[in-house]
């Protein structure tokens, strides 16, 4: 797992030498454009790579990402569904916790965001996911 995280944070040609900073910038842009409260980029195992609003890695969000990932694997297996695309949890106040999978050639990451009520999130998250994917290539 550590090798995977190191691989994702090493310098790639044409990209910013500090990928963690670049991921934080992408998350900050996404939060600003979408009006999201906070967001996190994590490995499938739930290891945080970057988080935004307060520039710290939020372990509670990362733990929730890992929990959702494990639960989704069980559900997908039981229902014979084909792969995870998105999981959304909505509370009684209509806040949403959205977790989406980012696939690239070698890496599988999860992008999660806490979204306020009445905010459309897909277009903004799609743009952030494309930026993250292009950074990983």
PEMO-V454108 format. One record per residue. N is the residue number from 0. PSI is psi in whole degrees, 0 to 359 (NA if undefined). Layout:
BEGIN
N/PSI
N/PSI
END
This chain:
BEGIN
0/316
1/320
2/319
3/316
4/318
5/320
6/320
7/343
8/8
9/162
10/128
11/146
12/134
13/0
14/162
15/135
16/336
17/90
18/327
19/318
20/321
21/318
22/319
23/318
24/317
25/315
26/319
27/316
28/316
29/314
30/318
31/313
32/323
33/350
34/26
35/153
36/312
37/165
38/162
39/144
40/125
41/163
42/168
43/334
44/356
45/8
46/123
47/139
48/315
49/153
50/154
51/142
52/311
53/11
54/12
55/156
56/116
57/104
58/328
59/319
60/317
61/321
62/320
63/321
64/313
65/319
66/315
67/320
68/313
69/316
70/321
71/323
72/318
73/314
74/315
75/320
76/313
77/322
78/0
79/43
80/162
81/85
82/150
83/132
84/312
85/143
86/133
87/132
88/131
89/133
90/179
91/341
92/6
93/16
94/147
95/140
96/116
97/131
98/121
99/146
100/137
101/122
102/137
103/184
104/311
105/342
106/146
107/114
108/164
109/133
110/123
111/147
112/147
113/117
114/128
115/165
116/150
117/25
118/130
119/129
120/339
121/313
122/315
123/317
124/322
125/317
126/315
127/319
128/319
129/320
130/318
131/316
132/317
133/328
134/325
135/339
136/NA
END
